[in-house]
Amino acid sequence: PTAVYRGLSIEPELDEATVAYVDDDRNVLVERAANNNIRIVMSELFQMYIGDFAGDGADSNSVDGQKRMIGWVLPWARGQKRDLLSRALEDGARFKFVWDPYNWETNGPEIPLDSRVYSPSL
């Protein structure tokens, strides 16, 4: 992972971070399920910002919206994950799509704001 992003190389660094995020099964899990179905579990973060990923008007609970989300993730996926995502987009493919609740604890502990550094104004 990139610790500090640099202006001249930011695009490839962001691409690398996206590949790493999609590769992590805690964010995007794709597996074979019973009856030759494909089970796809994506972080709820994708659902929260589905318009940014799948386009304006995308419905996270519709098959069309889910396919659009798979289409966005596909270029960043590697190996078997990419193969299964490709199969899920084929005509007649059957998949089960699940939004995995986001774990807010991964953001770290609640830290009180230091008014010397940040003072919100309303």
C-alpha positions as CSV (number, residue, x, y, z in Angstrom):
1,P,0.0,0.0,0.0
2,T,1.0,3.6,-0.6
3,A,1.7,5.6,2.5
4,V,2.0,8.9,0.8
5,Y,0.6,9.8,-2.6
6,R,2.8,11.9,-4.9
7,G,1.4,14.3,-7.4
8,L,3.2,13.0,-10.5
9,S,2.4,9.4,-9.8
10,I,-1.0,9.7,-8.1
11,E,-3.0,7.9,-10.8
12,P,-1.0,4.6,-10.7
13,E,-0.9,4.8,-6.9
14,L,-4.7,5.2,-6.7
15,D,-5.1,2.3,-9.2
16,E,-2.9,0.1,-7.0
17,A,-4.9,1.1,-3.9
18,T,-8.2,0.2,-5.7
19,V,-6.8,-3.2,-6.8
20,A,-5.7,-3.9,-3.2
21,Y,-9.2,-2.8,-1.8
22,V,-11.1,-5.0,-4.3
23,D,-8.7,-7.9,-3.7
24,D,-9.4,-7.9,0.0
25,D,-12.3,-10.4,0.7
26,R,-13.5,-8.1,3.5
27,N,-14.4,-5.6,0.9
28,V,-15.4,-7.7,-2.1
29,L,-16.0,-11.4,-1.7
30,V,-16.9,-13.6,-4.7
31,E,-17.4,-17.3,-4.4
32,R,-19.1,-20.3,-6.0
33,A,-22.3,-21.2,-4.2
34,A,-24.7,-24.1,-4.5
35,N,-26.4,-24.9,-7.8
36,N,-23.6,-23.2,-9.8
37,N,-24.7,-19.8,-8.5
38,I,-22.2,-17.1,-7.7
39,R,-22.3,-15.3,-4.3
40,I,-21.1,-11.7,-4.3
41,V,-20.6,-9.8,-1.1
42,M,-19.6,-6.2,-1.3
43,S,-18.9,-3.6,1.4
44,E,-21.8,-1.4,2.3
45,L,-19.5,1.6,1.4
46,F,-20.1,0.8,-2.3
47,Q,-23.8,0.9,-1.6
48,M,-23.6,4.2,0.2
49,Y,-21.9,5.8,-2.8
50,I,-23.5,3.6,-5.6
51,G,-24.1,6.6,-7.8
52,D,-20.4,7.3,-7.9
53,F,-19.6,3.8,-8.9
54,A,-22.6,2.5,-10.9
55,G,-23.9,5.8,-12.3
56,D,-26.7,8.2,-11.4
57,G,-30.0,6.5,-10.7
58,A,-28.4,3.1,-9.9
59,D,-30.6,1.2,-7.4
60,S,-28.5,-0.9,-5.1
61,N,-31.3,-3.4,-4.6
62,S,-32.1,-4.0,-8.3
63,V,-30.4,-6.6,-10.4
64,D,-29.5,-3.8,-12.9
65,G,-27.8,-1.7,-10.2
66,Q,-25.9,-4.7,-8.9
67,K,-24.7,-5.7,-12.4
68,R,-23.5,-2.1,-12.9
69,M,-21.6,-2.3,-9.6
70,I,-20.1,-5.7,-10.7
71,G,-19.1,-4.0,-13.9
72,W,-17.3,-1.2,-12.0
73,V,-15.4,-3.6,-9.8
74,L,-14.5,-6.1,-12.6
75,P,-11.5,-4.2,-14.1
76,W,-9.9,-4.0,-10.6
77,A,-10.4,-7.7,-9.7
78,R,-7.8,-10.4,-10.3
79,G,-7.7,-14.1,-10.7
80,Q,-10.7,-16.3,-9.8
81,K,-12.5,-13.3,-8.4
82,R,-12.4,-11.6,-11.8
83,D,-13.4,-14.8,-13.5
84,L,-16.5,-15.3,-11.3
85,L,-17.5,-11.6,-11.6
86,S,-17.2,-12.0,-15.4
87,R,-19.4,-15.1,-15.3
88,A,-22.0,-13.2,-13.1
89,L,-22.4,-10.7,-15.9
90,E,-23.1,-13.3,-18.6
91,D,-26.6,-13.7,-19.9
92,G,-28.6,-16.1,-17.8
93,A,-26.0,-16.2,-15.0
94,R,-27.4,-16.6,-11.5
95,F,-25.9,-14.7,-8.6
96,K,-26.8,-13.7,-5.1
97,F,-25.7,-10.2,-4.2
98,V,-25.3,-9.2,-0.5
99,W,-24.3,-5.8,0.9
100,D,-22.0,-6.4,3.9
101,P,-22.6,-3.9,6.7
102,Y,-19.6,-1.5,7.1
103,N,-17.6,-1.9,10.3
104,W,-17.2,1.7,11.5
105,E,-14.7,0.4,14.2
106,T,-12.1,0.1,11.4
107,N,-11.9,3.9,11.4
108,G,-10.2,3.8,14.8
109,P,-11.2,5.0,18.3
110,E,-13.3,8.0,18.9
111,I,-10.9,10.8,19.5
112,P,-12.1,14.1,20.9
113,L,-11.5,17.1,18.6
114,D,-8.7,19.4,19.6
115,S,-10.1,22.9,19.3
116,R,-6.6,24.2,18.6
117,V,-6.5,22.1,15.5
118,Y,-10.1,22.1,14.3
119,S,-13.1,24.1,15.5
120,P,-16.2,23.5,13.5
121,S,-18.5,26.4,12.8
122,L,-22.1,26.1,12.1
